[in-house]
Structures are given as C-alpha cells and as structure tokens.
C-alpha cells in the first residue's frame, strides 16, 4: 500500500495554464529565524516564480513538538511556470542549500517551505500532497494564509480559507511578529 493510504497516484487539474499561482508557507525557529525567512523569500523569488503576495510574519508556538523555540511563519503567494513536482524539487533544493536537515519530525528547523495550494490542483502522490493535508488543522498556516487569501476555496474541502480558520481547533498561540 502506498503512503498516506493511497493505492495509486491521483492528480486532478481543472485546466492547463502557462503559469499557476501557488501558496507556500515558510517557517523557521533556528539561527536568527527572521533572517532565514528573508533568505528563503529571496530564493523563492529567484528560483520558483514571481512573488505576487505575502503575509506578515507570524510568531507561533511549535506545533507537534513543544520542546523547542518559537517559530516564525509566513505565507507567500507566487506565480510559477514550474509543475508541482518541479516546484517541490526546487523547494527541497532551497531547503538543503539553506542548511535544512530532516532529523526529527516536527523538530527545530532552519527553514521549512511547504506547498499549501497549487492553483486548484489536487495531487495525491508519494511525497507530494496538494493541498497540504494538514493545513486545516494548523492555525500558524491558516492565519497568514487568511490574511492574503481569505476567499480562496480549498479544492478538496470546498470551503474558504476564512471558513477553515473559523473552524480550526488548534489552540496554539499565533500572533503577528
């Protein structure tokens, strides 16, 4: 059986475009997190696509592993010509260049870049899940996302980002940095 309980890969797209809008969530809690976020934003603009929107930076309690420093998070909206698979590859390359090592699940990290949405695509493949499968459960993602795209409709759950935030049961503290 494939990871995430899917036996086959599923990719759903509602049309072909030369560029697509993607929403990315960046996060850091190591080695001057604000500086790491600035580096990530620069790399995103250079390697992934044109930044067309971004939220304020938010400070949040660590999710999943409370025994670590507070995180900074931001949502960045880009216009990209990259396929979802190539976008992920380049994101992983940026994380590695910035010094990310994946040692502990939900552990401290110099940088984390997640794909939240890629247009209205629905992708269930080993290693690539779009929309992000846990975003609706994470206030640190929904608050900055709601700041820049409150009316964006989640293509699987068919509700707006604002509605997801209103229903989110995550009680961890999240505030503008």
VMD Tcl script that builds the backbone (N, CA, C; Angstrom):
set m [mol new atoms 531]
animate dup $m
set s [atomselect $m all]
$s set {name element resname resid chain x y z} {
  {N N UNK 1 A 0.847 -1.184 0.000}
  {CA C UNK 1 A 0.000 0.000 0.000}
  {C C UNK 1 A 0.889 1.242 0.000}
  {N N UNK 2 A 0.540 2.230 -0.764}
  {CA C UNK 2 A 1.297 3.472 -0.860}
  {C C UNK 2 A 1.114 4.311 0.397}
  {N N UNK 3 A 2.095 5.225 0.689}
  {CA C UNK 3 A 1.951 6.109 1.854}
  {C C UNK 3 A 0.664 6.915 1.792}
  {N N UNK 4 A 0.208 7.361 2.930}
  {CA C UNK 4 A -0.979 8.188 3.086}
  {C C UNK 4 A -2.259 7.437 2.749}
  {N N UNK 5 A -2.180 6.122 2.600}
  {CA C UNK 5 A -3.378 5.347 2.353}
  {C C UNK 5 A -3.873 5.383 0.913}
  {N N UNK 6 A -3.075 5.902 -0.009}
  {CA C UNK 6 A -3.496 5.948 -1.402}
  {C C UNK 6 A -2.815 4.816 -2.149}
  {N N UNK 7 A -3.595 4.063 -2.890}
  {CA C UNK 7 A -3.036 2.937 -3.599}
  {C C UNK 7 A -2.504 3.342 -4.968}
  {N N UNK 8 A -2.976 4.427 -5.509}
  {CA C UNK 8 A -2.499 4.910 -6.782}
  {C C UNK 8 A -2.298 6.414 -6.694}
  {N N UNK 9 A -1.546 6.947 -7.613}
  {CA C UNK 9 A -1.358 8.388 -7.667}
  {C C UNK 9 A -2.585 9.034 -8.271}
  {N N UNK 10 A -2.958 10.182 -7.723}
  {CA C UNK 10 A -4.108 10.910 -8.233}
  {C C UNK 10 A -3.679 12.342 -8.473}
  {N N UNK 11 A -3.922 12.850 -9.669}
  {CA C UNK 11 A -3.671 14.247 -9.981}
  {C C UNK 11 A -4.910 14.778 -10.676}
  {N N UNK 12 A -5.498 15.814 -10.105}
  {CA C UNK 12 A -6.683 16.420 -10.711}
  {C C UNK 12 A -6.360 17.869 -11.010}
  {N N UNK 13 A -6.592 18.297 -12.221}
  {CA C UNK 13 A -6.400 19.690 -12.606}
  {C C UNK 13 A -7.634 20.138 -13.372}
  {N N UNK 14 A -7.991 21.375 -13.170}
  {CA C UNK 14 A -9.192 21.883 -13.839}
  {C C UNK 14 A -8.846 22.768 -15.034}
  {N N UNK 15 A -7.705 22.548 -15.622}
  {CA C UNK 15 A -7.349 23.317 -16.802}
  {C C UNK 15 A -5.850 23.526 -16.897}
  {N N UNK 16 A -5.351 23.720 -18.097}
  {CA C UNK 16 A -3.931 23.952 -18.308}
  {C C UNK 16 A -3.678 25.441 -18.460}
  {N N UNK 17 A -2.642 25.906 -17.790}
  {CA C UNK 17 A -2.259 27.310 -17.857}
  {C C UNK 17 A -0.760 27.386 -18.055}
  {N N UNK 18 A -0.290 28.509 -18.585}
  {CA C UNK 18 A 1.151 28.711 -18.719}
  {C C UNK 18 A 1.781 28.997 -17.360}
  {N N UNK 19 A 1.040 29.674 -16.487}
  {CA C UNK 19 A 1.518 29.909 -15.124}
  {C C UNK 19 A 0.412 29.532 -14.150}
  {N N UNK 20 A 0.814 29.192 -12.972}
  {CA C UNK 20 A -0.125 28.862 -11.912}
  {C C UNK 20 A 0.235 29.636 -10.672}
  {N N UNK 21 A -0.752 29.914 -9.862}
  {CA C UNK 21 A -0.494 30.531 -8.581}
  {C C UNK 21 A -0.354 29.434 -7.542}
  {N N UNK 22 A 0.643 29.597 -6.709}
  {CA C UNK 22 A 0.868 28.658 -5.617}
  {C C UNK 22 A 1.008 29.447 -4.326}
  {N N UNK 23 A 0.561 28.834 -3.242}
  {CA C UNK 23 A 0.729 29.409 -1.919}
  {C C UNK 23 A 1.713 28.533 -1.160}
  {N N UNK 24 A 2.744 29.167 -0.623}
  {CA C UNK 24 A 3.781 28.469 0.125}
  {C C UNK 24 A 3.789 28.979 1.550}
  {N N UNK 25 A 4.069 28.107 2.497}
  {CA C UNK 25 A 4.238 28.526 3.884}
  {C C UNK 25 A 5.694 28.315 4.253}
  {N N UNK 26 A 6.353 29.377 4.712}
  {CA C UNK 26 A 7.732 29.281 5.158}
  {C C UNK 26 A 7.759 29.351 6.678}
  {N N UNK 27 A 8.722 28.680 7.273}
  {CA C UNK 27 A 8.846 28.700 8.719}
  {C C UNK 27 A 10.277 28.454 9.143}
  {N N UNK 28 A 10.639 29.032 10.303}
  {CA C UNK 28 A 11.980 28.855 10.857}
  {C C UNK 28 A 11.949 29.103 12.359}
  {N N UNK 29 A 12.797 28.373 13.080}
  {CA C UNK 29 A 12.984 28.656 14.502}
  {C C UNK 29 A 14.444 28.464 14.931}
  {N N UNK 30 A 15.359 28.576 13.967}
  {CA C UNK 30 A 16.778 28.407 14.264}
  {C C UNK 30 A 17.610 29.503 13.602}
  {N N UNK 31 A 18.741 29.805 14.237}
  {CA C UNK 31 A 19.773 30.665 13.644}
  {C C UNK 31 A 19.210 31.957 13.056}
  {N N UNK 32 A 18.619 32.775 13.915}
  {CA C UNK 32 A 18.020 34.040 13.508}
  {C C UNK 32 A 16.890 33.787 12.496}
  {N N UNK 33 A 15.771 33.289 12.976}
  {CA C UNK 33 A 14.670 32.900 12.092}
  {C C UNK 33 A 14.212 33.993 11.127}
  {N N UNK 34 A 14.173 35.240 11.561}
  {CA C UNK 34 A 13.738 36.309 10.658}
  {C C UNK 34 A 14.682 36.416 9.467}
  {N N UNK 35 A 15.973 36.312 9.719}
  {CA C UNK 35 A 16.955 36.358 8.633}
  {C C UNK 35 A 16.785 35.156 7.695}
  {N N UNK 36 A 16.535 33.976 8.266}
  {CA C UNK 36 A 16.330 32.782 7.438}
  {C C UNK 36 A 15.102 32.934 6.543}
  {N N UNK 37 A 14.065 33.572 7.087}
  {CA C UNK 37 A 12.854 33.806 6.288}
  {C C UNK 37 A 13.146 34.765 5.130}
  {N N UNK 38 A 13.981 35.765 5.373}
  {CA C UNK 38 A 14.355 36.713 4.315}
  {C C UNK 38 A 15.151 36.010 3.222}
  {N N UNK 39 A 16.076 35.147 3.624}
  {CA C UNK 39 A 16.851 34.380 2.643}
  {C C UNK 39 A 15.916 33.495 1.817}
  {N N UNK 40 A 14.994 32.819 2.489}
  {CA C UNK 40 A 14.054 31.936 1.781}
  {C C UNK 40 A 13.218 32.726 0.788}
  {N N UNK 41 A 12.745 33.908 1.188}
  {CA C UNK 41 A 11.940 34.728 0.279}
  {C C UNK 41 A 12.741 35.110 -0.963}
  {N N UNK 42 A 13.991 35.474 -0.764}
  {CA C UNK 42 A 14.850 35.816 -1.901}
  {C C UNK 42 A 15.022 34.616 -2.827}
  {N N UNK 43 A 15.275 33.449 -2.252}
  {CA C UNK 43 A 15.462 32.241 -3.058}
  {C C UNK 43 A 14.180 31.849 -3.796}
  {N N UNK 44 A 13.054 32.020 -3.140}
  {CA C UNK 44 A 11.764 31.730 -3.779}
  {C C UNK 44 A 11.591 32.614 -5.012}
  {N N UNK 45 A 11.875 33.905 -4.869}
  {CA C UNK 45 A 11.728 34.832 -5.995}
  {C C UNK 45 A 12.702 34.497 -7.125}
  {N N UNK 46 A 13.899 34.075 -6.774}
  {CA C UNK 46 A 14.909 33.758 -7.789}
  {C C UNK 46 A 14.649 32.434 -8.496}
  {N N UNK 47 A 14.162 31.437 -7.758}
  {CA C UNK 47 A 14.128 30.079 -8.304}
  {C C UNK 47 A 12.737 29.505 -8.580}
  {N N UNK 48 A 11.709 30.057 -7.936}
  {CA C UNK 48 A 10.394 29.419 -8.057}
  {C C UNK 48 A 9.400 30.209 -8.882}
  {N N UNK 49 A 9.443 31.527 -8.774}
  {CA C UNK 49 A 8.498 32.343 -9.517}
  {C C UNK 49 A 8.345 33.708 -8.899}
  {N N UNK 50 A 7.539 34.503 -9.528}
  {CA C UNK 50 A 7.303 35.874 -9.099}
  {C C UNK 50 A 6.424 35.890 -7.848}
  {N N UNK 51 A 6.878 36.607 -6.828}
  {CA C UNK 51 A 6.076 36.770 -5.621}
  {C C UNK 51 A 5.003 37.807 -5.908}
  {N N UNK 52 A 3.740 37.404 -5.743}
  {CA C UNK 52 A 2.627 38.317 -6.031}
  {C C UNK 52 A 1.833 38.672 -4.770}
  {N N UNK 53 A 2.198 38.069 -3.660}
  {CA C UNK 53 A 1.559 38.388 -2.392}
  {C C UNK 53 A 2.316 37.742 -1.261}
  {N N UNK 54 A 2.264 38.364 -0.099}
  {CA C UNK 54 A 2.849 37.741 1.082}
  {C C UNK 54 A 2.193 38.311 2.326}
  {N N UNK 55 A 2.101 37.468 3.328}
  {CA C UNK 55 A 1.522 37.863 4.603}
  {C C UNK 55 A 2.587 38.535 5.457}
  {N N UNK 56 A 2.130 39.072 6.561}
  {CA C UNK 56 A 3.062 39.490 7.599}
  {C C UNK 56 A 3.729 38.226 8.128}
  {N N UNK 57 A 4.771 38.404 8.913}
  {CA C UNK 57 A 5.403 37.272 9.585}
  {C C UNK 57 A 4.678 37.067 10.912}
  {N N UNK 58 A 4.402 35.817 11.220}
  {CA C UNK 58 A 3.695 35.449 12.446}
  {C C UNK 58 A 4.621 34.646 13.351}
  {N N UNK 59 A 4.461 34.840 14.627}
  {CA C UNK 59 A 5.161 34.077 15.641}
  {C C UNK 59 A 4.199 33.041 16.191}
  {N N UNK 60 A 4.669 31.800 16.352}
  {CA C UNK 60 A 3.758 30.764 16.833}
  {C C UNK 60 A 4.467 29.763 17.722}
  {N N UNK 61 A 3.683 29.217 18.621}
  {CA C UNK 61 A 4.182 28.124 19.437}
  {C C UNK 61 A 4.472 26.945 18.513}
  {N N UNK 62 A 5.482 26.149 18.843}
  {CA C UNK 62 A 5.798 24.994 17.993}
  {C C UNK 62 A 4.667 23.973 17.975}
  {N N UNK 63 A 4.363 23.471 16.796}
  {CA C UNK 63 A 3.285 22.506 16.593}
  {C C UNK 63 A 3.900 21.105 16.583}
  {N N UNK 64 A 3.317 20.188 17.303}
  {CA C UNK 64 A 3.752 18.792 17.250}
  {C C UNK 64 A 4.860 18.431 18.220}
  {N N UNK 65 A 5.715 19.390 18.572}
  {CA C UNK 65 A 6.825 19.146 19.490}
  {C C UNK 65 A 7.071 20.426 20.281}
  {N N UNK 66 A 6.471 20.555 21.451}
  {CA C UNK 66 A 6.542 21.821 22.190}
  {C C UNK 66 A 7.907 22.139 22.783}
  {N N UNK 67 A 8.830 21.193 22.825}
  {CA C UNK 67 A 10.125 21.392 23.466}
  {C C UNK 67 A 11.145 21.995 22.492}
  {N N UNK 68 A 10.845 23.209 22.003}
  {CA C UNK 68 A 11.741 23.908 21.086}
  {C C UNK 68 A 11.360 25.379 21.053}
  {N N UNK 69 A 12.156 26.161 20.348}
  {CA C UNK 69 A 11.935 27.601 20.253}
  {C C UNK 69 A 10.671 27.923 19.444}
  {N N UNK 70 A 10.153 29.119 19.668}
  {CA C UNK 70 A 9.015 29.643 18.916}
  {C C UNK 70 A 9.371 29.709 17.435}
  {N N UNK 71 A 8.377 29.509 16.589}
  {CA C UNK 71 A 8.562 29.578 15.132}
  {C C UNK 71 A 8.134 30.938 14.595}
  {N N UNK 72 A 8.741 31.329 13.501}
  {CA C UNK 72 A 8.229 32.403 12.663}
  {C C UNK 72 A 7.700 31.741 11.405}
  {N N UNK 73 A 6.531 32.205 10.938}
  {CA C UNK 73 A 5.908 31.660 9.728}
  {C C UNK 73 A 5.371 32.778 8.857}
  {N N UNK 74 A 5.313 32.513 7.573}
  {CA C UNK 74 A 4.780 33.465 6.603}
  {C C UNK 74 A 4.225 32.686 5.424}
  {N N UNK 75 A 3.173 33.214 4.815}
  {CA C UNK 75 A 2.655 32.630 3.582}
  {C C UNK 75 A 3.022 33.550 2.434}
  {N N UNK 76 A 3.541 32.940 1.388}
  {CA C UNK 76 A 3.965 33.660 0.190}
  {C C UNK 76 A 3.191 33.104 -0.994}
  {N N UNK 77 A 2.607 33.998 -1.775}
  {CA C UNK 77 A 1.873 33.613 -2.983}
  {C C UNK 77 A 2.782 33.898 -4.176}
  {N N UNK 78 A 2.958 32.906 -5.030}
  {CA C UNK 78 A 3.802 33.077 -6.210}
  {C C UNK 78 A 3.027 32.748 -7.476}
  {N N UNK 79 A 3.533 33.267 -8.551}
  {CA C UNK 79 A 3.100 32.871 -9.882}
  {C C UNK 79 A 4.273 32.089 -10.462}
  {N N UNK 80 A 4.032 30.853 -10.849}
  {CA C UNK 80 A 5.122 29.984 -11.273}
  {C C UNK 80 A 4.807 29.263 -12.575}
  {N N UNK 81 A 5.848 28.994 -13.332}
  {CA C UNK 81 A 5.728 28.175 -14.536}
  {C C UNK 81 A 6.118 26.728 -14.258}
  {N N UNK 82 A 6.594 26.471 -13.049}
  {CA C UNK 82 A 7.035 25.131 -12.685}
  {C C UNK 82 A 5.843 24.207 -12.459}
  {N N UNK 83 A 6.004 22.956 -12.799}
  {CA C UNK 83 A 4.996 21.944 -12.468}
  {C C UNK 83 A 5.023 21.740 -10.956}
  {N N UNK 84 A 3.985 21.161 -10.392}
  {CA C UNK 84 A 4.011 20.895 -8.949}
  {C C UNK 84 A 5.205 20.034 -8.521}
  {N N UNK 85 A 5.540 19.045 -9.316}
  {CA C UNK 85 A 6.660 18.167 -8.992}
  {C C UNK 85 A 7.986 18.926 -9.037}
  {N N UNK 86 A 8.166 19.779 -10.038}
  {CA C UNK 86 A 9.400 20.554 -10.135}
  {C C UNK 86 A 9.451 21.622 -9.058}
  {N N UNK 87 A 8.301 22.190 -8.711}
  {CA C UNK 87 A 8.241 23.160 -7.623}
  {C C UNK 87 A 8.725 22.506 -6.332}
  {N N UNK 88 A 8.235 21.320 -6.034}
  {CA C UNK 88 A 8.671 20.611 -4.834}
  {C C UNK 88 A 10.169 20.331 -4.875}
  {N N UNK 89 A 10.668 19.866 -6.011}
  {CA C UNK 89 A 12.103 19.574 -6.132}
  {C C UNK 89 A 12.933 20.810 -5.832}
  {N N UNK 90 A 12.545 21.940 -6.410}
  {CA C UNK 90 A 13.306 23.171 -6.200}
  {C C UNK 90 A 13.177 23.679 -4.755}
  {N N UNK 91 A 12.016 23.482 -4.147}
  {CA C UNK 91 A 11.853 23.838 -2.733}
  {C C UNK 91 A 12.811 23.014 -1.877}
  {N N UNK 92 A 12.866 21.721 -2.116}
  {CA C UNK 92 A 13.770 20.863 -1.351}
  {C C UNK 92 A 15.221 21.270 -1.567}
  {N N UNK 93 A 15.571 21.665 -2.787}
  {CA C UNK 93 A 16.927 22.152 -3.071}
  {C C UNK 93 A 17.230 23.419 -2.276}
  {N N UNK 94 A 16.273 24.349 -2.212}
  {CA C UNK 94 A 16.463 25.579 -1.433}
  {C C UNK 94 A 16.669 25.235 0.040}
  {N N UNK 95 A 15.837 24.343 0.570}
  {CA C UNK 95 A 15.967 23.962 1.978}
  {C C UNK 95 A 17.351 23.372 2.262}
  {N N UNK 96 A 17.826 22.521 1.376}
  {CA C UNK 96 A 19.141 21.909 1.562}
  {C C UNK 96 A 20.237 22.966 1.481}
  {N N UNK 97 A 20.162 23.862 0.499}
  {CA C UNK 97 A 21.161 24.937 0.373}
  {C C UNK 97 A 21.208 25.807 1.621}
  {N N UNK 98 A 20.062 25.984 2.252}
  {CA C UNK 98 A 19.992 26.825 3.448}
  {C C UNK 98 A 20.408 26.069 4.717}
  {N N UNK 99 A 20.673 24.774 4.597}
  {CA C UNK 99 A 21.162 24.007 5.736}
  {C C UNK 99 A 20.135 23.151 6.447}
  {N N UNK 100 A 18.978 22.941 5.845}
  {CA C UNK 100 A 17.948 22.120 6.475}
  {C C UNK 100 A 18.390 20.670 6.504}
  {N N UNK 101 A 18.233 20.063 7.649}
  {CA C UNK 101 A 18.423 18.616 7.752}
  {C C UNK 101 A 17.172 18.050 8.408}
  {N N UNK 102 A 16.705 16.954 7.898}
  {CA C UNK 102 A 15.468 16.337 8.398}
  {C C UNK 102 A 15.842 15.215 9.365}
  {N N UNK 103 A 16.009 15.617 10.629}
  {CA C UNK 103 A 16.428 14.669 11.655}
  {C C UNK 103 A 15.257 14.231 12.512}
  {N N UNK 104 A 14.442 15.187 12.921}
  {CA C UNK 104 A 13.354 14.918 13.855}
  {C C UNK 104 A 12.045 15.470 13.292}
  {N N UNK 105 A 11.022 14.621 13.227}
  {CA C UNK 105 A 9.718 15.077 12.761}
  {C C UNK 105 A 9.218 16.171 13.694}
  {N N UNK 106 A 8.757 17.260 13.128}
  {CA C UNK 106 A 8.250 18.432 13.850}
  {C C UNK 106 A 9.308 19.054 14.743}
  {N N UNK 107 A 10.571 18.806 14.427}
  {CA C UNK 107 A 11.655 19.343 15.238}
  {C C UNK 107 A 12.084 20.726 14.769}
  {N N UNK 108 A 13.096 21.286 15.450}
  {CA C UNK 108 A 13.621 22.592 15.058}
  {C C UNK 108 A 14.120 22.549 13.615}
  {N N UNK 109 A 14.012 23.691 12.949}
  {CA C UNK 109 A 14.494 23.730 11.563}
  {C C UNK 109 A 14.938 25.133 11.189}
  {N N UNK 110 A 15.968 25.152 10.375}
  {CA C UNK 110 A 16.485 26.425 9.895}
  {C C UNK 110 A 15.517 27.034 8.894}
  {N N UNK 111 A 14.879 26.167 8.100}
  {CA C UNK 111 A 13.856 26.628 7.150}
  {C C UNK 111 A 12.950 25.449 6.801}
  {N N UNK 112 A 11.719 25.771 6.610}
  {CA C UNK 112 A 10.725 24.805 6.141}
  {C C UNK 112 A 9.884 25.547 5.115}
  {N N UNK 113 A 9.701 24.957 3.958}
  {CA C UNK 113 A 8.862 25.548 2.916}
  {C C UNK 113 A 7.880 24.477 2.465}
  {N N UNK 114 A 6.601 24.738 2.689}
  {CA C UNK 114 A 5.558 23.785 2.309}
  {C C UNK 114 A 4.681 24.374 1.214}
  {N N UNK 115 A 4.260 23.526 0.286}
  {CA C UNK 115 A 3.274 23.921 -0.714}
  {C C UNK 115 A 1.898 23.729 -0.083}
  {N N UNK 116 A 1.142 24.819 0.026}
  {CA C UNK 116 A -0.211 24.740 0.562}
  {C C UNK 116 A -1.206 24.449 -0.546}
  {N N UNK 117 A -1.169 25.290 -1.570}
  {CA C UNK 117 A -2.032 25.139 -2.741}
  {C C UNK 117 A -1.193 25.358 -3.994}
  {N N UNK 118 A -1.600 24.712 -5.063}
  {CA C UNK 118 A -1.057 24.948 -6.399}
  {C C UNK 118 A -2.276 25.125 -7.291}
  {N N UNK 119 A -2.686 26.391 -7.460}
  {CA C UNK 119 A -3.943 26.656 -8.169}
  {C C UNK 119 A -5.057 25.866 -7.517}
  {N N UNK 120 A -5.870 25.222 -8.335}
  {CA C UNK 120 A -6.938 24.387 -7.784}
  {C C UNK 120 A -6.628 22.898 -7.970}
  {N N UNK 121 A -5.344 22.597 -8.106}
  {CA C UNK 121 A -4.920 21.208 -8.297}
  {C C UNK 121 A -5.131 20.389 -7.028}
  {N N UNK 122 A -5.438 19.124 -7.252}
  {CA C UNK 122 A -5.497 18.124 -6.191}
  {C C UNK 122 A -4.519 17.032 -6.595}
  {N N UNK 123 A -3.500 16.824 -5.774}
  {CA C UNK 123 A -2.453 15.851 -6.095}
  {C C UNK 123 A -2.224 14.949 -4.901}
  {N N UNK 124 A -2.339 13.648 -5.131}
  {CA C UNK 124 A -2.039 12.653 -4.106}
  {C C UNK 124 A -1.034 11.675 -4.715}
  {N N UNK 125 A 0.234 11.973 -4.458}
  {CA C UNK 125 A 1.311 11.132 -4.950}
  {C C UNK 125 A 2.264 10.876 -3.789}
  {N N UNK 126 A 3.017 9.816 -3.868}
  {CA C UNK 126 A 4.022 9.570 -2.844}
  {C C UNK 126 A 4.966 10.772 -2.787}
  {N N UNK 127 A 5.059 11.393 -1.633}
  {CA C UNK 127 A 5.959 12.525 -1.445}
  {C C UNK 127 A 5.401 13.882 -1.824}
  {N N UNK 128 A 4.222 13.938 -2.422}
  {CA C UNK 128 A 3.641 15.220 -2.832}
  {C C UNK 128 A 2.127 15.184 -2.618}
  {N N UNK 129 A 1.681 15.998 -1.669}
  {CA C UNK 129 A 0.258 16.099 -1.354}
  {C C UNK 129 A -0.167 17.558 -1.485}
  {N N UNK 130 A -1.028 17.843 -2.434}
  {CA C UNK 130 A -1.553 19.199 -2.627}
  {C C UNK 130 A -3.062 19.079 -2.782}
  {N N UNK 131 A -3.807 19.860 -2.015}
  {CA C UNK 131 A -3.448 20.808 -0.979}
  {C C UNK 131 A -2.722 20.111 0.181}
  {N N UNK 132 A -1.992 20.927 0.955}
  {CA C UNK 132 A -1.276 20.376 2.104}
  {C C UNK 132 A -2.280 19.646 2.996}
  {N N UNK 133 A -2.023 18.389 3.333}
  {CA C UNK 133 A -3.037 17.577 4.009}
  {C C UNK 133 A -3.379 17.982 5.447}
  {N N UNK 134 A -2.548 18.791 6.088}
  {CA C UNK 134 A -2.814 19.163 7.476}
  {C C UNK 134 A -3.078 20.653 7.683}
  {N N UNK 135 A -3.095 21.415 6.619}
  {CA C UNK 135 A -3.213 22.865 6.777}
  {C C UNK 135 A -4.457 23.283 7.554}
  {N N UNK 136 A -5.567 22.596 7.376}
  {CA C UNK 136 A -6.811 22.971 8.042}
  {C C UNK 136 A -6.740 22.767 9.553}
  {N N UNK 137 A -5.717 22.076 10.028}
  {CA C UNK 137 A -5.540 21.810 11.458}
  {C C UNK 137 A -4.468 22.687 12.102}
  {N N UNK 138 A -3.920 23.624 11.360}
  {CA C UNK 138 A -2.780 24.397 11.842}
  {C C UNK 138 A -3.046 25.899 11.739}
  {N N UNK 139 A -3.284 26.490 12.884}
  {CA C UNK 139 A -3.559 27.930 12.952}
  {C C UNK 139 A -2.382 28.753 12.413}
  {N N UNK 140 A -1.134 28.290 12.629}
  {CA C UNK 140 A 0.034 29.037 12.161}
  {C C UNK 140 A 0.109 29.096 10.639}
  {N N UNK 141 A -0.593 28.231 9.953}
  {CA C UNK 141 A -0.703 28.272 8.491}
  {C C UNK 141 A -1.920 29.106 8.084}
  {N N UNK 142 A -3.031 28.855 8.729}
  {CA C UNK 142 A -4.286 29.490 8.320}
  {C C UNK 142 A -4.322 30.993 8.578}
  {N N UNK 143 A -3.735 31.454 9.669}
  {CA C UNK 143 A -3.793 32.897 9.948}
  {C C UNK 143 A -3.082 33.716 8.866}
  {N N UNK 144 A -1.814 33.406 8.527}
  {CA C UNK 144 A -1.198 34.193 7.451}
  {C C UNK 144 A -1.834 33.951 6.087}
  {N N UNK 145 A -2.315 32.744 5.834}
  {CA C UNK 145 A -2.983 32.457 4.570}
  {C C UNK 145 A -4.281 33.261 4.464}
  {N N UNK 146 A -5.015 33.337 5.553}
  {CA C UNK 146 A -6.270 34.090 5.567}
  {C C UNK 146 A -6.022 35.586 5.374}
  {N N UNK 147 A -4.884 36.058 5.830}
  {CA C UNK 147 A -4.539 37.470 5.645}
  {C C UNK 147 A -4.491 37.844 4.167}
  {N N UNK 148 A -3.946 36.958 3.323}
  {CA C UNK 148 A -3.764 37.310 1.907}
  {C C UNK 148 A -4.763 36.646 0.966}
  {N N UNK 149 A -5.448 35.594 1.431}
  {CA C UNK 149 A -6.376 34.882 0.531}
  {C C UNK 149 A -7.570 34.319 1.302}
  {N N UNK 150 A -8.326 35.156 2.006}
  {CA C UNK 150 A -9.419 34.637 2.834}
  {C C UNK 150 A -10.515 33.930 2.037}
  {N N UNK 151 A -10.708 34.318 0.797}
  {CA C UNK 151 A -11.798 33.757 -0.006}
  {C C UNK 151 A -11.362 32.612 -0.910}
  {N N UNK 152 A -10.079 32.250 -0.871}
  {CA C UNK 152 A -9.606 31.140 -1.693}
  {C C UNK 152 A -10.297 29.858 -1.226}
  {N N UNK 153 A -10.829 29.110 -2.164}
  {CA C UNK 153 A -11.574 27.887 -1.860}
  {C C UNK 153 A -10.648 26.676 -1.900}
  {N N UNK 154 A -10.612 25.953 -0.807}
  {CA C UNK 154 A -9.845 24.702 -0.725}
  {C C UNK 154 A -10.467 23.729 -1.728}
  {N N UNK 155 A -9.703 23.252 -2.713}
  {CA C UNK 155 A -10.301 22.449 -3.789}
  {C C UNK 155 A -10.836 21.084 -3.369}
  {N N UNK 156 A -10.427 20.567 -2.223}
  {CA C UNK 156 A -10.971 19.296 -1.753}
  {C C UNK 156 A -12.075 19.492 -0.724}
  {N N UNK 157 A -11.856 20.397 0.205}
  {CA C UNK 157 A -12.830 20.597 1.279}
  {C C UNK 157 A -13.974 21.525 0.863}
  {N N UNK 158 A -13.760 22.274 -0.219}
  {CA C UNK 158 A -14.769 23.158 -0.818}
  {C C UNK 158 A -15.299 24.210 0.154}
  {N N UNK 159 A -14.417 24.733 0.978}
  {CA C UNK 159 A -14.712 25.858 1.853}
  {C C UNK 159 A -13.573 26.852 1.739}
  {N N UNK 160 A -13.837 28.100 2.115}
  {CA C UNK 160 A -12.822 29.144 2.005}
  {C C UNK 160 A -11.782 29.014 3.116}
  {N N UNK 161 A -10.659 29.643 2.899}
  {CA C UNK 161 A -9.611 29.692 3.911}
  {C C UNK 161 A -10.152 30.333 5.193}
  {N N UNK 162 A -10.942 31.383 5.024}
  {CA C UNK 162 A -11.539 32.041 6.193}
  {C C UNK 162 A -12.400 31.063 6.991}
  {N N UNK 163 A -13.178 30.248 6.304}
  {CA C UNK 163 A -14.012 29.261 6.987}
  {C C UNK 163 A -13.157 28.193 7.673}
  {N N UNK 164 A -12.058 27.807 7.036}
  {CA C UNK 164 A -11.147 26.847 7.662}
  {C C UNK 164 A -10.588 27.406 8.961}
  {N N UNK 165 A -10.186 28.682 8.934}
  {CA C UNK 165 A -9.648 29.309 10.133}
  {C C UNK 165 A -10.705 29.379 11.233}
  {N N UNK 166 A -11.923 29.727 10.861}
  {CA C UNK 166 A -13.008 29.821 11.856}
  {C C UNK 166 A -13.297 28.473 12.515}
  {N N UNK 167 A -13.098 27.382 11.779}
  {CA C UNK 167 A -13.392 26.044 12.299}
  {C C UNK 167 A -12.177 25.353 12.918}
  {N N UNK 168 A -10.998 25.960 12.776}
  {CA C UNK 168 A -9.763 25.326 13.238}
  {C C UNK 168 A -9.762 25.159 14.755}
  {N N UNK 169 A -9.465 23.958 15.202}
  {CA C UNK 169 A -9.469 23.642 16.630}
  {C C UNK 169 A -8.088 23.754 17.267}
  {N N UNK 170 A -7.072 24.115 16.500}
  {CA C UNK 170 A -5.718 24.295 17.024}
  {C C UNK 170 A -5.720 25.455 18.009}
  {N N UNK 171 A -5.295 25.207 19.234}
  {CA C UNK 171 A -5.323 26.232 20.268}
  {C C UNK 171 A -3.958 26.876 20.539}
  {N N UNK 172 A -2.958 26.539 19.760}
  {CA C UNK 172 A -1.629 27.119 19.978}
  {C C UNK 172 A -1.641 28.603 19.639}
  {N N UNK 173 A -0.850 29.354 20.371}
  {CA C UNK 173 A -0.774 30.802 20.201}
  {C C UNK 173 A -0.103 31.174 18.878}
  {N N UNK 174 A -0.726 32.072 18.137}
  {CA C UNK 174 A -0.191 32.606 16.884}
  {C C UNK 174 A -0.469 34.100 16.886}
  {N N UNK 175 A 0.560 34.915 16.617}
  {CA C UNK 175 A 0.366 36.359 16.589}
  {C C UNK 175 A 1.322 36.994 15.591}
  {N N UNK 176 A 0.968 38.199 15.144}
  {CA C UNK 176 A 1.837 38.927 14.217}
  {C C UNK 176 A 3.141 39.212 14.943}
  {N N UNK 177 A 4.249 39.004 14.252}
  {CA C UNK 177 A 5.593 39.168 14.826}
  {C C UNK 177 A 5.931 40.629 14.948}
}
mol reanalyze $m
mol bondsrecalc $m
mol representation Tube
mol addrep $m
